[in-house]
Amino acid sequence: MADPWGVRLRPEVRVNRRTRDGSFAFGAVSDRSWRIYKHSAWLERLLFECVDTVPLSEVFEMSSPLAPKTVRGALEALVQDRVLMWVEEDFPAHFDEVDRARADLYASRSASMAEAIAAVEALGNARIDIVGVGGLGSWTAWHAAANGIGHIVLHDADVVEARNAAYQPLCAASDAGRPKVAAVADNLRALFPKTDIRAREHFIDESSDIEELRGSDCVLGCGDEPNSEAFSLMLTRKCFTAQVPVITGGGYAGHDGRIGLSYVDGRDPCFRCWTAFARQGDTGAYVDLMPNRHPPNAVGGVTSIVSTHHVHEALKIITGIGVRELRGVVGDISTDALTPRWIDFGIDPDCPHH
């Protein structure tokens, strides 16, 4: 047998009762495996959270303070008692250690290792387009590559300014004067050499051909020219025509940030629906984060948080694993309150995208 990757309950196992001391009874179980029950948060996941498999790394972590050798011995006893069964590693031959680590993470959220492997494969084959690689787009590119997106296309015609290094992680002061897409692409390739990164030194605007975006698995809008609202409306129209999912409407202004929304098809409220909702009156919402942004910079943590939400929404769209967070909702954050203030909205009946 190959080295086991994780454990799962045997199909025939049924929980008979919960004992008074909080441990589990399966019927005929030997005394030697009883010691694991008092450190069994991972076992509770198998029993009551409908988790198919728990990785061994998670078992060891959740069994602290027991020593790994003690935990392994208890697991072997549970296997001999026919309570648990080993799950072998069965990764594709081309998976490296990073791919395996990503599969481990997805396996803890999906129904099976097969689905986790399929998710990692899907991400590696996926293409996303990042439109605008400044304060938000630079972080978005980093998070996308770090999460295994295989093909990233960067769109921007701006150049790096020395001050950008304060809040754009893939631009250094020494890059000043270079095209942003070139600087971001070079620095990203150095960190993630397996990722295919293409730099397009141009703006996506009303005059752009939608073929620029067709074929993308998800477009992430990170621009703000001439302002965030106009940019997001334009990008929504183009992605609607190209039939490409889009995440847009996010932005930043100094210590404040806006987590945007995702639009996959006509069943989702889009950015045009958001503008109609926000202008209805006393909704507690405002359309644009700051029409004339001042200061023009941002606290790096704010843009990183916004981009994290956007990229993980894209991962869910691509893999189909997880519940989409940004469907019909936007979120406002600040360095004073990093927990988002979520604002829900629905489809506008007059919106041309539905």
C-alpha positions in Angstrom: 0.0 0.0 0.0 1.2 3.5 -0.8 1.6 6.0 2.1 -1.8 6.9 3.4 -2.9 10.4 2.7 -5.9 10.5 5.0 -8.6 8.5 6.8 -12.4 8.0 6.3 -15.1 6.0 8.1 -15.8 2.5 6.7 -19.1 2.5 4.8 -20.7 0.0 7.2 -19.9 2.1 10.3 -22.9 3.7 12.1 -22.7 5.7 15.2 -24.7 4.0 17.9 -24.7 6.7 20.6 -22.8 9.6 22.1 -21.4 8.7 25.5 -21.7 10.9 28.6 -18.1 11.9 28.5 -18.4 13.2 24.9 -16.6 10.3 23.2 -18.1 8.1 20.5 -19.3 4.5 20.7 -19.3 2.3 17.6 -20.2 -1.0 19.3 -17.4 -3.5 19.5 -14.2 -1.3 19.6 -11.1 -2.4 21.5 -9.7 -0.5 24.4 -6.5 0.3 22.6 -8.3 2.7 20.2 -10.3 4.4 22.9 -7.6 6.9 23.7 -8.1 8.7 20.4 -11.7 9.6 21.2 -10.8 12.3 23.8 -9.0 14.2 21.1 -11.4 13.6 18.2 -12.4 17.0 16.7 -11.4 15.5 13.3 -13.5 12.4 14.0 -16.5 14.6 14.7 -16.0 16.1 11.2 -16.3 12.6 9.7 -19.3 11.8 11.8 -21.4 14.9 11.8 -20.2 17.3 9.1 -20.6 15.0 6.1 -16.8 15.2 5.4 -15.7 12.3 3.3 -12.0 12.2 4.1 -9.8 13.9 6.6 -6.1 14.4 5.7 -3.6 12.9 8.1 -2.0 16.4 8.5 -5.3 17.7 9.8 -5.7 14.7 12.1 -2.3 15.3 13.7 -3.0 19.1 14.0 -6.4 18.6 15.6 -5.2 15.9 17.9 -2.7 18.1 19.8 -1.3 17.7 22.4 -1.0 14.0 21.6 2.3 13.1 19.9 2.1 12.1 16.2 3.4 8.6 17.1 0.5 8.2 19.6 -2.1 9.4 17.1 -0.8 7.2 14.4 -0.9 4.2 16.7 -4.5 5.0 17.6 -5.4 5.4 14.0 -4.0 2.0 13.2 -6.0 0.5 16.0 -9.2 2.1 14.6 -8.4 0.7 11.2 -7.9 -2.8 12.7 -11.2 -2.4 14.5 -12.8 -1.7 11.1 -14.0 1.7 12.2 -11.7 3.7 9.8 -10.0 2.9 6.5 -6.9 4.4 5.0 -7.1 6.6 2.0 -4.0 6.3 -0.2 -2.3 9.1 -2.1 -3.2 8.9 -5.7 -2.1 12.2 -7.3 -1.4 12.6 -11.0 2.3 12.0 -11.9 2.7 15.7 -13.0 1.6 17.0 -9.6 4.5 18.6 -7.6 4.5 19.3 -3.9 2.7 22.6 -4.4 -0.1 20.9 -6.4 -0.4 18.2 -3.7 -0.7 20.8 -1.0 -3.5 22.6 -2.9 -5.3 19.3 -3.4 -5.0 18.6 0.4 -6.7 22.0 1.0 -9.5 21.4 -1.4 -10.1 17.9 -0.1 -10.9 19.3 3.2 -13.8 21.3 1.5 -14.9 18.9 -1.2 -16.6 15.5 -1.2 -13.6 13.5 -2.3 -9.9 13.7 -3.2 -10.9 13.1 -6.8 -12.9 16.3 -6.8 -9.9 18.1 -5.1 -7.6 16.9 -7.8 -10.0 17.9 -10.5 -10.2 21.4 -8.9 -6.4 21.8 -9.0 -6.4 20.6 -12.6 -9.1 23.1 -13.5 -7.2 26.0 -11.9 -4.0 25.0 -13.7 -5.8 25.0 -17.0 -7.8 28.2 -16.3 -7.2 31.6 -17.8 -8.2 34.8 -16.0 -7.9 38.4 -17.2 -7.0 41.2 -14.8 -8.0 44.5 -16.2 -5.9 47.2 -14.4 -2.8 46.1 -12.4 -2.5 49.0 -10.0 -3.3 49.0 -6.3 -6.0 46.4 -6.6 -4.8 44.5 -9.7 -1.3 43.9 -8.5 -2.6 42.1 -5.4 -5.1 40.3 -7.5 -2.4 39.0 -9.8 -0.4 37.8 -6.8 -3.3 36.0 -5.1 -4.4 34.4 -8.4 -0.9 32.9 -9.1 -0.5 31.8 -5.5 -3.8 29.9 -5.7 -2.7 28.0 -8.8 -4.4 29.8 -11.7 -2.3 28.6 -14.7 -2.8 31.4 -17.2 -3.0 35.1 -16.3 -3.4 37.9 -18.8 -2.6 41.5 -17.5 -4.2 44.5 -19.2 -3.0 48.1 -18.4 -1.3 50.9 -20.2 -0.1 52.8 -17.2 3.5 53.2 -16.0 5.0 52.5 -12.6 5.6 55.5 -10.3 8.0 55.2 -7.3 5.2 55.7 -4.8 3.4 52.6 -6.1 5.8 50.5 -4.2 4.0 51.5 -1.0 0.9 49.5 -1.8 1.5 47.5 -4.9 3.4 44.3 -4.0 4.6 43.5 -7.5 6.1 47.0 -8.2 9.4 48.1 -6.8 10.7 51.7 -6.7 13.3 50.6 -9.1 10.6 49.8 -11.6 9.6 53.5 -11.9 9.0 54.5 -15.5 8.4 50.9 -16.7 5.0 49.8 -18.1 3.1 48.3 -15.1 2.1 45.2 -16.9 5.8 44.5 -17.7 7.0 45.1 -14.1 4.1 43.0 -12.6 4.6 40.2 -15.1 8.4 40.0 -14.5 8.1 40.1 -10.7 5.2 37.6 -10.8 7.2 35.1 -13.0 10.1 35.3 -10.5 7.8 34.1 -7.7 5.6 31.6 -9.7 7.7 30.3 -12.6 5.1 27.7 -13.6 2.4 30.3 -14.3 1.9 31.5 -17.8 1.7 35.3 -17.6 1.0 37.5 -20.6 1.3 41.3 -20.5 -0.9 43.4 -22.7 0.1 47.0 -22.6 -3.2 48.7 -23.4 -6.4 49.8 -21.7 -9.7 48.0 -22.0 -12.2 50.7 -22.8 -15.4 51.2 -24.8 -13.4 51.0 -28.1 -11.7 47.7 -27.2 -12.6 44.6 -29.2 -14.5 42.0 -27.0 -12.3 39.3 -28.5 -9.6 40.6 -26.1 -11.7 38.9 -23.3 -13.5 36.1 -25.1 -12.1 32.7 -23.9 -11.3 33.9 -20.4 -12.7 31.8 -17.5 -13.1 34.9 -15.4 -12.4 38.6 -15.8 -11.4 40.6 -12.8 -12.0 44.3 -13.1 -9.4 46.4 -11.2 -9.5 49.6 -13.1 -10.9 53.1 -12.3 -10.7 55.2 -15.5 -12.4 57.5 -16.0 -13.8 56.5 -12.6 -14.7 53.2 -10.9 -18.4 53.3 -11.8 -17.9 54.1 -15.5 -15.2 51.4 -15.7 -17.3 48.7 -14.1 -20.3 49.5 -16.3 -18.2 49.3 -19.4 -16.5 46.0 -18.3 -19.9 44.5 -17.4 -21.3 45.3 -20.8 -18.3 43.8 -22.6 -18.3 40.6 -20.5 -22.0 40.2 -21.0 -21.5 40.4 -24.8 -18.5 38.0 -24.6 -20.4 35.7 -22.2 -17.6 35.7 -19.8 -17.9 35.8 -15.9 -16.8 39.1 -14.4 -15.9 40.3 -10.9 -15.9 44.1 -10.7 -17.0 47.1 -8.7 -14.2 46.8 -6.2 -11.9 49.6 -5.3 -10.1 51.6 -2.6 -9.5 55.1 -1.3 -6.8 55.5 1.3 -8.0 53.5 4.4 -11.3 52.4 2.8 -12.1 49.5 0.4 -15.0 48.2 -1.6 -15.4 44.4 -2.3 -17.1 44.1 -5.6 -19.6 41.7 -7.1 -19.6 38.7 -9.4 -21.7 38.3 -12.5 -21.8 35.0 -14.3 -25.0 35.1 -16.3 -28.5 36.6 -16.3 -29.4 34.8 -13.1 -27.0 37.1 -11.2 -27.5 40.8 -10.4 -24.8 42.8 -12.2 -23.1 46.1 -11.6 -25.8 47.9 -13.6 -28.3 46.5 -11.1 -26.1 47.7 -8.3 -26.1 51.3 -9.6 -29.9 51.3 -9.9 -30.3 50.0 -6.4 -27.8 52.4 -4.8 -29.5 55.4 -6.4 -33.0 54.4 -5.1 -32.6 56.6 -2.1 -32.0 55.8 1.6 -30.4 52.4 1.0 -27.3 53.0 3.0 -25.3 52.5 -0.1 -23.3 54.6 -2.5 -22.4 53.7 -6.1 -18.7 54.6 -6.3 -16.3 54.2 -3.4 -15.0 57.7 -4.0 -15.6 59.4 -7.4 -12.6 61.7 -7.1 -10.3 59.5 -5.0 -8.2 61.2 -2.4 -5.6 60.2 -1.4 -4.8 58.3 -4.5 -2.8 55.7 -2.6 -4.1 52.9 -0.3 -3.2 51.0 2.8 -1.8 47.7 1.3 -3.8 45.6 3.7 -7.1 47.0 2.4 -6.4 46.3 -1.3 -5.1 42.8 -0.3 -8.3 42.0 1.5 -10.4 43.2 -1.4 -8.4 41.2 -3.9 -8.6 38.1 -1.7 -12.4 38.1 -1.8 -12.3 38.7 -5.6 -9.8 35.9 -6.3 -11.5 33.4 -4.1 -14.8 34.1 -5.8 -13.1 33.4 -9.2 -11.7 30.1 -7.7 -15.3 29.1 -6.9 -16.6 30.0 -10.3 -13.8 28.0 -12.0 -13.8 24.9 -9.7 -17.5 24.8 -8.7 -16.3 24.2 -5.1 -17.7 26.4 -2.4 -20.6 28.8 -2.2 -20.2 32.1 -4.1 -19.9 35.0 -1.7 -20.2 37.9 -4.1 -23.5 37.1 -5.9 -25.8 40.1 -5.5 -23.7 41.7 -2.8 -21.0 44.3 -2.3 -19.0 44.9 0.9 -17.3 47.9 2.4 -14.3 47.7 4.7 -11.8 50.1 6.3 -8.8 49.9 8.5 -11.1 50.7 11.4 -13.4 47.8 10.6 -11.9 45.0 8.5 -15.1 43.0 8.8 -17.1 43.9 5.7 -20.4 45.7 5.9 -22.3 43.7 3.3 -25.1 45.3 1.2 -27.5 42.9 -0.6 -29.3 43.9 -3.8 -31.3 42.1 -6.5 -31.9 42.2 -10.2 -33.1 45.5 -11.7 -36.1 44.7 -13.9 -35.0 47.4 -16.4 -31.4 46.0 -16.7 -30.5 45.0 -20.3 -28.3 42.2 -19.0 -31.2 40.1 -17.8 
